[in-house]
Amino acid sequence: MAVPLSGEKILITGATGQVANPVAKALARDNEVWAIARFGNARVRKDLEDADVRCAVVDLATGDYSAVPNDVTVGLNFARAAVGEWGADLDTNVGGLASLMEFCRGARAFLHCSSTAVYQPKGNTPRFREDDPLGDNHRVYESFMPDMQTYSITKIAAEGAARWGARRFGLPTTIARLNVPYGGAFSWPAFHLDLMMRDQPVPVYVEEPSEYNPIHDDDILAMIPRMLDAASVPVTTVNWGGNDVVSIQEWCAYLGELVGVEPRFFPTDQTLASVSIDTTRMEALVGKTTVHWKDGFRRIVEAKYPDRLR
């Protein structure tokens, strides 16, 4: 892994969310970190400030950065609006990214966290590569999770904005397509564990197995320096996930062993099919992940249900 960032002035978005919150807190130990958000939750803002993260109220959709110093050296975009309304989500996720890159145009590097949700679904066929076709793999959620209907499309559109922004502002940029993040906060595997503890079935795609590349918070943080080193004009695009390919069925079985629960599954076509990725380019640019998925998933149980851990 690369040497951790230090002495940087970092602007980060999405710090009120699952992925960027621990990243912002960790980076604030050795850097001047500015987190921007609307900060509707005062408790979340205080939690960040208690970790020495400097918070400023900025609405990405309007792009007013007057509360933020204009000499940041690194930009990290982890923000994601998902109100399920097309105009609002496009304005924040796409237009907001363009204005953010304009503000960060003097930075040495910019990291845009995208998602493997940008890939066109192709069932349980070989791993997605960075040059595979893009498409809408979240349309399956439209009827019962309307806030997610804009997810894939706005992620694809945001990548277009990042590609344009890198060229327009001469801003070295990496687009990193994140797979399944997990760690100390809410995550998809943790949600599955909660379902199991309530004796509720876990939704899985009808075609088995449903495979992904879960990546722990520790590896996300450790890989950021090299993600920034790989930034370029035109952009560098890379998959971002754990080196272990694991199915929902497999990780639920393991979680069940740890807490003494037998998982039940609900096959349906109203959930995601496999989105496992080829990590060849990632390994060449930033190396391999270090947290084995079983070690990481054991930490989930230790944090959520320590009294049930076998």
N, C-alpha and C positions, 0 to 999 in steps of 0.2 A: 504494500500500500504506500501511497505518497505521504510525504511529511504533512501533518495537519496544518490547516490554514492558521496564520497568526499575523497580527499587525495589519489586517485588512479592514477597510470600511465597507461593510456588506449590507446591501439592501435585500430583504427577503420578503416575499409575499406568501400567504397561506399559513402563517405561523400560528393561527388559531385552529388549524386542522391537524389531522392525524399524523401526517408525514413530516411536515415542516416544523411542528412545535418542538419536538426533541432536538431537531437539527439546529434551530435558532438558539435554544438554550445552551447546547454544547458549544456552538461557535462563539457565543458571547464570552466564554472564559478567556479567550486569547485574541478577540477581535472586537471592533466596534460594530455592533449589529443593530440595524434599524429594521424593525418589523412594521409593515404597513397593512392596514385592514380598516374596516369600518368600526370594529371593536364595539359591537352592540352588547357584548357580555363583559361587564366590568371585572368579573372574577378572573376570566381568561387573561385579560390585559394585565391585571395585577400579578398573576402567576408568572407571566413573561418578564415583567419589570423586576420582580423579585429575583429573577435569574440574570439580571443586568442586561436584558434586552431593551433597547430604546424603542418605544412605540409611538407611532404617528398615525393619525386618522387620515386615510386616503381612500377614496372610492375610485377603483380602477376604471369604472365606466365613465367618470368625468375627467380623470387625469390631472387633478390638482395636487402637485407635489411641493407646494410652498412650505410645508412643515418638515421637509426632509432635506438634509445637506446635499448639495449638487455635485459633490466630489467623491461619490462612491467608487470603489475599485472593483467590486464584484457584484453582479446581480444574480439573484436566485429566484426563479418564479415557480412557486408551488401552488399558486392560487387556483381555485376552481369554483365558479358559481354554478349552481344547479337548482335554480328555482323552477325549471321546467317550462319557462316561457322563452320562446325562441329569441325575441328581440333583446330581452334583458341579458340572457346568457351569451348571446353573440357580442353584445356591447362590452360585457365585462371580460369574457375569456379571450376574445379575439381583438376587438378594438382596444381593450385595456392593456393587452400584451404589447401592442404596437406603441402605445404611448409610454409604457414602462421602458421599452427598449430605447425609445427616443431620449427619455430622461437619463438612462444609463449609458448613453452613447460614448462617454468618456472612460468607461470602465475597461479594465484589461480583459475581462471575460464575462460571459453571461451563460447561465444554465437555465434552460426551459425544461421543466419536468412535464413530459407528455405521458402517454399511456399506451399500453399494448391493445387498448380498446380501439385503436385506429385501424386495426387489420380487418380485412374482409374475412368473415367467418368461412372456414373450410372444413368443419367437422374435426375429427381426430386424426388429421393427416400430419405429415412431418412438421417440425418446429418452424415458427414464423421467423423469416429473415427480414432484415431492414428494407430490402428492395421488393418485398411481397406487396400485392395490391392492397389498397386501403378500402375500408368500407364501414358500414354501420352495424357493429355487433351488439349494440345496446337497444335496438329496436324491440327486442323481445320483452322489454320491461314497460313498454308504452302503456299497456292497459292497467297495470296494477302498481307501477312506480313511476307516475308521470314526471316526477322531478328528474328522472334519469334519461328521459327520451332525447334530450339534447346532448347527452354526454359525448358519444363517439363523434358526432358531426362537428361539435364545437372544438373537440380535441384536434380533429383533422384541420379545421379552419385555422386554429391557433398555430399549428405547425407551419401553415402557409404564411401567417403573419411573422413568425420567427425567422423563416427563410428570407422574407422581404426585409425585415428589420436588420438582419446581419449585413446584407448587401447595402441597404440604404444608408446605414449609419457607420459602416465599417467596424461593426461590433463583433468580435470573435464569439461564436455561439455554438453551444452543444444542445441538441434536442435529444433528451434521454427518455425512452419509452418504458415507463415503469410497469412492472407486472403486478405481483401481489405483495404489498408492503405489510409488515406486521411488527409488533413490538410491545411497548408499554401501554399504548392507548388502544382505542377500538380498532379492530381489524376484521377482515372476513373470516379467518380461521377462529378468532375469538367469538365471533357471532355464531359460528357453527357449534362451538363448545357450549355456548349458552343454550342453544336449541336442544342439544343432547342432554344437558342438565335438567331441562324442563320436560324431557321425554317427548320432544317434538321431532318430526323427521327433518332431515337436511335435504333441501332441494338439490338435485343433480341433473345434468343433461341426460336425455334419454339414451344417447350413445355413450357407452362407457369406454374407458374411464375419463373423468374430467380432470385434465392435467394442467398444472401451472408451475411457475418458478417463484415460489415465495422468497422474499428477501427481507432480512431483519433490519431494524432501525440502525443497528451498529454498522452494518455493511453499507447502508445508504450514506451515513455520515462519513465513513472512511473513504468512500469512493469519490466524494465530491471534489477533492483537490485535483485528481487526475481527470475527472470530467471537465473541469475548467481548463486544465492543461491541454486537453484535446480540442478545445473550442477553436473555431476557424471561420473564415469567410471564403466561400460559401459555408454553410453550417455543416457540422459533423452530426450525423444521426446514428444513434446506437440503442440497442435493446438494453434494458436495465432490470435484471432479475437475479435470483439465486442460481447457483450452478446445479442445484438439485431439482430435478423434475419430479413433482409429487402430485398425485391425484387427490381430489377431495375425499374419495373413498379411503385412500391410504392415510391421510392425515387425521381423518375422523376416527379411524380404527385405532391409531396411535394415541390420540387424545382420550379415547374411551378406555384404553388400557391404563392410562395414568390416573383416571378418576373412577374406574370400576363401572363404566356404563357401556352398554352395547349400542352403537349408533344405528339409527334407522334412516333409510333414504327414501326420498320421494322423486322418482324419475319424472321429468317434465320437459317439454320443449319451450317453456316459458322462463328459462334461465340460460346462462351462458354455456356454450360449448367450450371445449378445451381451448386455451390460449397459452400454450407452452411456446417457448422461444429458443431460437438459436443464439447462444451467447458467445460465439466465436469472436465477433468484432469487439464485444465488451471486454473479453479476456485479453485481447491484444492491446486495447487502449488503457484499461484501468485494472486489469488483473481479475482474479477469482474472488468470490465471496468466501468468508472465513467461518461464519456461523452456520453449522450444520442444522438442517431444518428440525431434526429431532431435539437438539439442544434448545433451539429457539422456541419450539412449541412447548417444551417442558416449562420454559420461563412463563409462557402464557398461563399455564395451570398454576404455577407458583404465585403469580400475581393475582389471579381471579379466584381460585378455589384452593388455597394452600391446605385447608383442612381435609381436602379430598385426595390430595396427591399421594399416590402409592409409592 
